[in-house]
Amino acid sequence: MNINIPDEKIIYLNPHISDFTYCPLSFRFARRRALKKYEYLDQIFLNNLYFLDSKSSTSLPNMIYKNIFSFLLKPIRHIERKCWEKINNRKLKSLDKNILHNFRIFIFGYKSSKDILDFLIKNNYKNTLYIHLSHYHTFSIEKKYFDKLNIKLCFDNDISKHYYFKKKFPYYHQELNVLPFQIKDRFFVENIKNEDLRISRIAASGTYHKFPPNTIDIKYKEFSTLHPIRLAVALKNFKLKHFIDIMSEYKSSSLLSLLGGQRKYMALDIVKLYQNSSHSFVGAEGTGAIAIGTLESMAAGCIPIISREESRGLLFDIKDADLNFYKDENELFQKILYFELDKKFFGSKNNVMAAKNYLKDNLINNAKKVLDI
């Protein structure tokens, strides 16, 4: 799909610093697979990719970046951008203050420093600034920026009523725009047939942390964790034939541990597991974010076990999908312990149809509405 967007319309700022849409240089060096959860945005911003050089405009991990001599940082960022352009076959343009007012801007808040917001205020920027909140547990936005800039927040699902969102952004009172991740084609069941029986079981997947207190400001019992409900299930250590637990713990916050844990988890044939299971459990983040695995399992025909909270703001009517809701962790534990076996389950056609809203072309259409293109 080729979408032509006038240059003065909207731009994507600093797309090279993370793997949300493209492959960062640091990922190539680390032989780490770029997830590209929002890869469809490439079709929206194809020729409208810009950079604003600042101390945070790099994909290098902070533990490495902070140990580099300051006089080398700017040339390193320049080399990184040039390499990124070759890796991704895309061109980055410099955002100059003289052309700033011709554009509306889209950025991911993750790894974007306050330098960018200060630059916009200094230059009296009045157009809309869209900030996507993926990984929003890692950053905050001060009141002065909401007061002086026309900020519109975006996220995967509607978390506007979630306590953690209210805690992080108490000064944001506008609508939260839903701009979700993309489900890859490989997860979708092409045709659910009545002779293709599935194993009646729960496939539990996803990663979780079990860090010391105060590592992350989301907690479960005495631990810090981004995924409290996953950790709750992991700590129960269920040993049940119908509960296939492939959840993976990040045992440390170190870079090497994170990379090792990710590689081990990514090596699993999770598509096959989903497509041969009747139900799934991929618990939401403590931020309220629905897990991409929940929707991937739906694409594979599973019935996900989820909370009501994470089902807000999805791209389909939940009444048209087959969902198994729990209200708290105790009810979740009961659903796992006393899971009802169904020997005649062939897969949920309703869920496959619902998940198709997260395919590339549908997400492009949604983005065009959200970003007023």
N, C-alpha and C positions, 0 to 999 in steps of 0.2 A: 504494500500500500504506500503510495507516494502522496504526501500531504505538503502542499506549498503554503507557507505561512509568511506573510509580509514581515520584513526585517524589524519594523517598528512595533510589532505586536507583543511578543514575549520571548524571553531568553532563559536559558538554563545556565546558571552560574556555578563554576567550579565543579563540573561533573567528573573531573579526573582524580578527585581525592578519596573516592570510595568505590565500592563495587556494586552500587545500586543499579547502575545502568550499563556501565562499561567495565573493562578490566584495568585496574590501576597498575602502575609500574611495579610497585612493591609486591603485589600478588604474583606477578610474573617471576620476580626474583625468588620469592619464597616457594614457588611451585604450588601455590594455593589457588584453588578453583574459585573464580569470581562467581558469586551467586546470581548477580544480575536480576534481582527480584522485580525490578521495575524496567526491564529491558525495552518494553513497548514505548517508553518515553523517547527513545531514540528516533522513532518515527514522528513524534511531535516536534522535537527540537533539532532535527537533522542538521540544518545549516545555521543554527542559532545557539551555538555553544561558546560561552565566554568564560574568561578567568579574571579574577581580581587578585593580584599578587599580594599576599599577606603572610604573616607568620604561620597560619594554619593551613595554607593552601598547598598541602602536600599529603600524599598517601603514606609516607613513612611513619612507622610507629613512633610514638612520642619518646619511648625509651632509647631509641636510636637518634632521633632528631635533636633531642635536647643535649646530646653529647658531641654535636658537630660544632666546630668553631663558627661563631656568628657571621664572620665575613664570607664564609662559604655557603651560607644558607640560600641566598638569592640565586647564585649561579646553579646550585643544585636543583632548586625549584624550576629554573629555566630548562635545564637538561631533562628533568622529569617530564615536563609538559611536551617537549619535542619527542621524547621516546613514547609517551602516551599516544600522541597523534599517529605515530607509525604503527603501534600495536593495534589501535582501534580504527584506523583509517578514517579519522575525523579531524577536523581543524578547529583549534581553539583561537578565539579572537580576544584581544585585550579590551576590557571594559574601561573606557576613558571617561572622565567626568564630563567631558564636552558632549558626549553622546548619551550619557546616562539617562537623561530625561525623555529619550525617545522610546524607552522600553518599560514594560513590566518585567519583573524578575521572579524566577522560580529557583529555589535552592533546597537542599537537604540540610537541616539544622545540624546533623551529626558532623562533627569535625569542622564546622564553620565557626570561626572565632567572632568575638564581638567587634573585631577590627572592621569587618564588613559592614555591620550595622552602624558603627560610628562613621564610616566613610559615607554611607547613605545620608545620615543626618547632617554631617558637615556640608554636604553638597545639596542640602535642601530637597531631597528626593521625595516626591509626592505621589508617585504611581504605586500600584499595588505590588507588595512583596509577598509571594507565596512561600511559606516555609513548611516543608514536610517533616513530620515528627518521628520518623523511624529512628529507633534507638534513643528516644527522648529522655530516658533515664540518665543519659550521659551529659545532658546540657540543660540550661535554663535560659529564659529570656526575661530580662529585667523590665520593670514597669515603664521606665523612661522610653524604652524602644516601642512599646505598645502605644504610648502617648504621642510619640513624635513620628512614627511610621505607620503606613496603612498596611498592617500585617494581616494576612489570612492564613490560618493554620490548616494543614491537610494531614490525613492519616489513613490507615488501612480500613478501619471501621470506626463507628461513632463511639468514642470514649468520653464524650463531653460531660457525662454524668459520673464518670469513674472518679473515685476519691483521689487517686494518684494524679490524674490529669488536673484536677482542681487545685491540688497542692502545688504542682509545678507551675501552673499558669493561671493564677487567681485573677489576673488583670485582663484576661481574654474573655470577651462576652459575645463574640460573634458566632456564627454558625461554623461548625467544624466540617471542612470539606472532605469527602471520602474519595481518596485517590489510592487504590489498593495495589497489592503486588499481583504478579502474573503467574498463572499456573501453566507449566509446560505441557505440551501435547502428549508426552510419553505417559502421563498419569491417567489419561482418559481411556475408559473401556469403550471400544468401538461399538460393540453390540452385546447387550446382555441377553442371553438365551436361557430358556427355561430348563435346558438340560445341563447347564453349567452350574452345578451345585458348588457353594462355597463352604469353607469350614466355619462352623459357628464358633466364633471366638472374638476376643478384643485384641487388636494390634495396638500396643502402646509404644509411641515413638516420641522423639524430640530430645533435646539436650537440656541440662539443668546445672545450676551452680550449687555448691554447698560451701560457701565462703565463711570466713570468720565474721563476727558482728562488725557493722559499720563499713564493710567493703562496698556494699551497694545499699542504698537507703530503702530497700524493700526487704522485708524479713519474713522468715517462717521459723517459729520456735527460736532456737538460739543461733540460727544461721542467716547470713545475707544471701539472697538469691533473686534472680530475675524471674524465676518460674516457681512460685511458691506451691501451686497446686501439683505440679509435676514432682517437686521435692517431697510433698506430703505423701504421694503415692509411692515414690521410691523408698521412703523410710518405712513404709508398711511391709515392703519386701514380700509381696504376694507370690506364693508358690502354687499356681493354679494351672491346670492343663488348658483352660480356655483363655488365659491371660498371657499373651506373648509380649514380654517386656524387652524392648530393645532400646529403652531410654539410656542415654549416655551422660555420665557426669564429667564436667570439667573439674579436674581435681585441683587445679591451681589457676591463678589469674595470670600466670606467666605466658608470654607469647608462644613459646615452644609447646607448652601444654595445650593451649587453645588450638594450635595448628594440628597437633597430634590427635587430639580428640575429634576435631572436625574431619580429618582424613579417615579415621576409623569409622566414624558414623556415616560419612558419605559413601564408603565402600559397600555398605549394605544394599541389597536389592530391595529397596523399600517399596517400589512399584509392585513387584511380584507379591510381597507380603500383603499390601492393601487389596490387590485384586483377587486375593484368595482368602480374604477375611470378611466376616459379616459386619463387624463393628470396629471402631477406632477410638483411641483416646490420645489426643495431643494437646495437653493443657495450655491455656492461654498464659500470656505474660502477666506479671503483677502490675503492669502498666495498663492492662485492659485490652492489649492487642490480641486479636485472634491469631492463632498459629497458622502459618501457611500450610503446615502439614494437615490441619483439619480439613481445609478445602481441597488439598491434593487427594486426601483419602476419599472425599466425596466424589471427586472426579473418577476415582477408581471403583465407585459403587458402594463404598462403605457407609454405614450409619454412624456418625460421630457422637460421642458422649461429651456434651459441652454444657457450659453455664449459660443462663439467659443473658447475662451481662455481655458476654463476648459476641452474642448474636445480633447486637444492635448495629444498624447502619451497614448491613451487608447489601450486595447488589441484587439480591433476590428476596422475594417474600418468603419468610421462614415457614409460612403456612403451606407452601408448595413443596417443601422439602421434608425428608424423613430425618428428624433429629431427636436425640435422646437427651433430655435436659436433667441436670442435677442442680439443687439449690445451694448445697454446701458440701464440704469435704466428707462429712459423715454419710450423706446420701450417696455420694460418689463411691465411697468404700463399700456401701451396701450393694450398689449396682454391680460392682466388680465381683464381690464375694458370691452374690446370689444371681449371677448372670443366667438368663434363661436360654438354653440351647434351642436353636431352630434348625432342624435338619433339612428344611426345604427352602432355605434362603438362597436366592439367585443373584442378589445385588439390587441396589436401589436405582432405578431409572430416573426417579425424581431428582436424586442427588447429582447424578451425572449431568442432567439438564441444568440444574441450578449452578453447578460449578462452571459451566460453559460461559457464564457471565464474566469469568476471570480469564478468558482467552484473549489473545493479543488484540484482535480487531475490536472486540467489545470494550476493552479497556481504553483503547484509543478514542472511541466515541465518548466514553465517560469522561476522559480527560479533557476533551474538547469542550464539553459542557462546563466542567468544573473550572477550567482555566479561561473560559469565555473566548474560545478561539473560533 
